[in-house]
Amino acid sequence: MEFENLAWYCARTKPKHEHIAAANVRKRLSLEVFHPQLRIERVTRRGVVRVIEPLFPCYIFVRCAIEEKLNEIQRTNGISSLVHFGNRIPTVEDSVIGELQECFEAESPLTLDDCLTPGDEVVVGEGAFAGMSAFVLRVLPARQRVQVLLDVLGRPTPVEVDRNSVVLERDSIAQRAPVLASAN
């Protein structure tokens, strides 16, 4: 394989199979794969948990000579297809992948620590107020506490809770873009 023919391509994976597809492409095809992941906090029935999620759900990047590996990539377990527009399979610029790789050194998940500020909407994940939405009034870093405004018995009530028991109310990576940009 000639070095000049190598380029990055975007492969669509089956839902929740990004890690499987990446491992199979690496192991079975011996190709370079880039699969950026984030370590974030989520509120669950068990409380606040840290989870690892892909930066680009249902997508991984593969570096190869596409003419030689197209069929093998498409038949790899976990891959649905290569991203294409009609018959054209676009490349992803090396500079774009390089910039992303700088943020995700050694393919380790990037930990996103939410920076709470007054006015942020949060969800309480643990304790007596678990599952309730609230607004941050004050951050008390010295005591690892947050004062939030909760609706208790029909009245807005200021309550202090442990900082680790609240999670910012965000639904998508797009809403985390400012946090991602500041992480670099």
N, C-alpha and C positions, 0 to 999 in steps of 0.2 A: 504494500500500500504506500503510495507516495504521500509525503507530508503536505504538498500543496493542495491535494484533494480533500484534506480533512476540513470539516466545518461543523458548526453546532446546528442541531435541528431540535425542534420541539416535538415531543411525542405525547400524545394524549393517552392517559391510563384509564383503567377501569376505576370507578369510584372507590376510594379508600385503599387503592392498590399501588400507590406511588412507590412505597418502600419495596414492595415485592417486585414491581417492574424494574426499578433501579438495580436491585440485587441480581435479578435474572440477566439483565443486559450486561452488567459487569462480569458476572461469573460465566455465563454461557457464550457470550459474544466477545468478551475481553475488550469492551469499549469503555471509553471515559464517559462517565455520567455525572451530571450535576443536578442535585435534588435538594434545594434549600428548604430548611425547616425552621420553625419558630417554637420556642418553649413559652407557653402562655398559661395564664390562670383562667379557669372556668368554674362557674358555680354549678354544682350538681346536687343531687339529692343527698349525697354524702358530705356536702360542704364544698369548700374551695379546694380544687385539685389542680396540679400543674400537669399540662398535657403537651404533647408535641404534635404540631400540625404543619402540613406543607405550606410554604409561602404561596405556591401556585397549586391549589387543589386540582387534581386530575392531570397534572402535567409534570414532565421531567425533561431535562435537556440531555441530548446524546451527541457526542462528537465522533464523526465517522466520515468515510467516503461513501456517500449515500448510494451511488451506483452499485457498489459492491455489497452493501448491507441492508438495502431496503426490505427485501423479502424476509430476511432473518429477523429484523427488528419487528416487523408487523406480525410475525408468528410467535413472538416472545410472550410468555405467560405474564399477564398484567397489562400489556400494551393493547390499546384499542386501535390506534392508528397513528400515523404521523400527521402533524398539522399540515394541511395543504389547502390551496386555493385553486380549484379546478384540477388540472394536471400538474401544477407547479407546487413544489415543496420548498418553501422559503428557508433561508438560513437565518440564524440569529448571529448578529455581529459578535466577534470575539471580544470587542471592547465592552459590550453589554454584559456578557458572561463574566468577564474579568472583574468588572465593577461589583457585580453581585458576589463573586467569590471572595473579594476582599472583606465583605461583611460577614461571610460564613466560612471562616477559616477552618480548614481540615474537615469540612462537611459537618461540623458540630452545629446543633441547633442554636440559633440566636435567641438569647433570653430577653424577653420584653418585660421590663419592669414598668408598670403603669405609674406615671407621675400624677398623683391626685392633686387637683387644685379646687378651690372653692367654686361651686356651681356645677361641678361634674356630677352626672347621674351615675349612681352605683347600685349594685345589688348586694344585699347582705347574704352571705353564704353559710353562716354558722350562727348558732345560738338561738335565743328566743325570737329574733327578728328574721330568721333565715327565709330567703325567698322574697323579702320585701324590697321594693325600690326606694331609694332615698337620694337626697342631694347633699353633697359635701358642703358643710359650713366652714370648717376649719380643719387643717391638718396639724396634728400635734406630734411632730417627729421625735421629740425627746422621750415621749412615753409610748411611742409606737401605737398611737390611738388616732382616731378620726372622729370629729364631731359631725354627725349627719342630721338632716331634718327628715324625720319619719312621720307618716300619717298614723297616729295612734289614737284609736277611738274617735276618729273623725276630726282630730285636731292636729295641726303640724306641731311636732314636738322635737326639740333638739335632744339627741342621744349620743353618748360617746361609745364607740365600739373599737375593738382591736383592728388595727390596720390590715392584718392578714385575713380578716373575715369579710372584707369587701372587695368587689371586683368591678372595674369600670364597665358600664353597660355599653358594649360595642358588639356589633354583629358581623363585621367584615374586616378583612385585611385592609381594604381601601380606607376605612376610618382610622386605621392604625398608621397610615402613611407618615404623619408628622412624627410619631414616636419612632418609627423605623428610620426616618431621615436623621433624627437626632442621635440615634444609636451609633452612627458611624464616626 
